[in-house]
């Protein structure tokens, strides 16, 4: 991908909060990033880090109670605050989302092919018969065997992996400019996860779309992502190319995530190193750096305030007071092409 590629999505200073009886949940705070045409940006972090809320805000799928500030530019459109009619036209056409649970995302009373066809004729001037033929072609593209026959089947007749492939087919039906995949391999076994990731990559190559891949699993994105954005406590804590993050991480939280990934080259008795503690409450964030209570490198300066997201190399930024003092990174993850 050329560094001069067109910027498809530009997010600036995005903040999302939810008022509750217990207090205000600060789900996302001052998040900024760009996604360029043909690029895969992986957004990684534990549950509650703000990665899915970021995507839902961009898609206009957030609850009405959400308080959102900032900007999300998609082409000529400012997505935040966009009227419902225009947002519905963009959603599913120019921006498509692959949800984490295809069984609930697919309607059980309609055939899979019929649902894909509907996604086409809603946005295109096309006859239903032609849309059904296109649905079968899309199912074949994403690796569903006997696609014409399977297009006439219902979601419960598909396995979990096949349902997710159908969701990918639906997402790429209108050749979107941006695909947002929210934990697309949740509840699938490891072998099927790899197949779904390969299918997503093939679908992206076929459409030329940019992709925002949301996951908690750093190992899952190693061979797919061009850039990685790590989130914690509603903020971006590290961002850079895949190689920079995997082989030159300068953030203790990112290193903690990598230390918890099983390695094929590890000794038989080697143990994984979990991150101690639990993610912070987004209502009562800790003083200073939000990762401080769980960080083995913490010092008094970590109480002084939230560290800035600072560039440590061109295109590689981190949010840590001690980014320059961390020991040489020993935990490596093999990046498969």
N, C-alpha and C positions, 0 to 999 in steps of 0.2 A: 504493500500500500504506500503510495506516495505521500510524503509529509505535506505536500501542497493540496491534498485532496479537499474537496468541499466539506465545510462543516455542516452536518445534518442537524444536530441538536446542540444548542448552546445554553447551558444552565448557569445562572449567576445569582449568588447570595440567596439560594433557596432555603427557606426556613418553614417548617410545618409544626404546628402545635395543636393539641387537643385539650380543651377545658374539661375537667372532670370534677367530681365532688371532693376528690382527694387533693386536687391541685392541677396545675397545667403540665401536661405531658409534652416536653420539648423533644419531639420525635426526630426532627432534622434541624440542624443549625448551620447556617451560612455555607451551604454546599455549592461549589462551582466546578463545572467540568464541561468539556466539549466531546462530541463523538463525530468523527469524520466518516465520509462515505467509504464503505467497504471495510471499516474497522470493527473489531470486536473489543469492547470495553467490558471487563469483568468487574462487578461490584461485589466485594467479599466482606463478610463479617458475621459475627454470631447473631442469633435471634435478638431482636430489639436494637440492632445497630443503626437502623434507619434506612437500610438499602431498599426494602420493598416500598416503604412509604414514599421515598423519593420517586420511584417509578410510577406509583399510583397517582401522585400529584401531577406528574408530567402528563399522564394519560387522562386526567380529569375524573378519576375513579375514586377519589378520596371521599370520606364521609362529609356531609354538609356542615357538621360541627367543626371541621378542620379550619384553622386559621393559617393562611398561606401568604408569605411575602417573598419577594424576589422576582426572578424572570426565568422563563424557559422559552427560548426562541426556536421555532421549527420553520425553516424557510422564511416566508413573509409573515408568519403567524406568531403572536405571543400567546402561548397555550394557557398560561395562568389567567383565569378570568374570561376565557373565550366563551362565546355564547354556545348553548347546547347544540343548536343545529349545525354550526360549523364544526364543532368538536366531534359530533357523530359522523360527519362526512370524512374527517381526517382519520378517526379511529377505525381500524379495520381495513382502511384503504392505504393511506400513506404511512401510518404507524400501526403495527400489529403487535399483539401481546400473546405470549404462550404462557398459560397459567400452570401452577404446580400440581393441580389435581384435575386431570382430564375427565375423571368420572363425574365431577360436579360441574365442570365447564361445558361438557357435552350434554344435550338434552336427551334423556333416555327414551322419549316417545317418538323421536324422529330418527331416520336412518342417518348414518355417518355421512354418506355421500350427499344426502339432501341438505344437511347442515352446512357442508362445505359449499355446495351449489348456491345456497341462500346467501352466503357471505360474498359470493361473486355477483349475483344479479342485483343485490341491494346497491352495489356501487358501480355496476357496469350495465350498458345497454345491450343485453344479451338474452336470448331465449332460454327458458328453463331447461330444455333438452340439451342445448349446447353447454349450459352451465353444469349439468350432470356429467356430460362427457368430460368436461374439463376437470371436474372433481375426481373422476376415476384416474385421469392422467396425473393429477397431483398426488393421489395415494400411491400410484406406481412410482412416482419420482422419489417419494420418501421411504420406499422400500416395503410397502404393504403388498404381500403376495396376492395373486388373483384379484387385482384391484377392482375390476369391473364387478365381480361378484361381491367382494367385501364392501363395496360402496353401497350395496342394497341392505347391508346388515345394520344392526343396532349397536350402540356402544357396549351393552353388556356382553355382546358376542365377541368383543375384542379383548385381548390381554392388556395388561397395564402398559406395556411397551408399545403395543399397536395403537392404543388410544392416544398415547403421547405423540406418535408419528402422525396420527390423524389431526391432532391439534396443530402440529407444525405445518401440515398441508393446508389447513384452514388459514393459518397465519400468513403464508406466502401466496395465497390465492390471487391477490391483486397486486403482486410485485411491489410490496411496500418499500419505502426508503429506509425505514427503521424497524427492527424487530426488538421487542423487549421480552426476554425470557426470565420469568420469576421462578427460581428453584425448579427447573423443568425436569429434574431427575429424582425428585423426592419420592420415597417409598418404592423405588425400583431397585432391583438387585444390581450388583456391580457390573455384571456382564451387559445387562440391558442399558445401564447408565452410559457405558461406553458407546453402545450402538446408537442411542438417542443423540449423544453429543456429535457423533459422526454424521448423523442425519441432519442435525441442525447446521453443521458446517457445510454439508452438501447443498442444503436449501439456501443458505446465505450466498454461497458461490453462484448458485443458479439465478438468484435475483439481484446480486450485487448490493444487497442491503447492508447498512450498518447494523450492529447488534449490541445491545446492552444485556449482558448475562449476569443475573443476580444469583448468588450462591453463598453457602457457608463453607464450601469445600474448596480450598486453594488447589489441592491436587487435581480436581476435576477440570480446572481451566488451564492447566499447564500447557497443553498442546493446542489450545484453541484461541486464547486471548492474545491480542496485540498489546493491550495495556491493562493494568490492574489498579483498581481503586479500593483501598481497604478502609472500612468505616467502623467506628466504635463510638458508642454513646451519642449517636446522631451527627457525628462530624467525620470528615475525611481525615484519617491519620497518616496515610501514606498513599502516594500515587506515582506510577512510573511504568516503563515498559515491563513486559513479563520477565525478561532477563534481569532487569535492574531490581525488581522486587524479589525474585527468587534467589538471586545470587549476590545481591548487594543491599539487602534490606537494612535500613538504618532506624527501624522502629521496633521497640520491644514487643508490642502487641502482634505485629506481623510475624515476628520471629516465633512468638508463642504459637501462632496458628500453624506455622510450618513444622514446629517441633512435635505437633500432635498428628502429623501425617505419617502413616506407615510407609516404610521404605523397603523396596525389594532387596537392596544391597545391605541391609542391616544384619547384625549378628543375630543368631537364632534366639538368644536370650535378651536381646535389646528391648527396652521398655519405652513406650511413648511418654513424652513429658507434657502433662496437661497444664493449662493455665490455671493457677490457683484462684479460688473465689468465684464470683458470679458477675455477670454484666451489671452495670450501675442502674439504679432507678432513674428513669427519665423525668421523674417529678422532683426528686431530690438528688441532683448530681453532686458528686463529691467536690470539695473545694480544690481549686487548682486543676491539674491534669486529671481527666476522668479515669484514666487507666492507673493512676498512682497507687490505689489500694491493692492492686494485683501485680504490680511491677516489681521485679527483683532489682531494678537499677534505680529505684526512687531515692531522692535526697530532699533536703529542705526546700530547694528551689522549686520542686514540683508542686509545692503548696502555694507558690506566689501568684499563680494565675494560669489560664489556659495557654499553652504554648502555641505560637503561630505556625501555620503550615508554610515551611520555608524550603526553598530549593537547595538541595545538597549536590545536585549535578543537573546539567541541562535536561529538563523534562522530568526530573525525579525529585519529588518533594516529600517531606515528612514533618510530622507534628510531634516533636520531642525535644526537651531541654538537653538531653544527653546523646543526641544522634551522632555527634562526633566522638563520643567517648566509649561507644559500645565495642566489645571485643570482636575480632574477626569472625565473620559468620561461618559456623561449622556445619550447620544443618542445611543440606542441599536437597533439592527435589529434582529428579530427572525430568527434563522437559521433553516430551515426545512430540514429534512432528506429525 
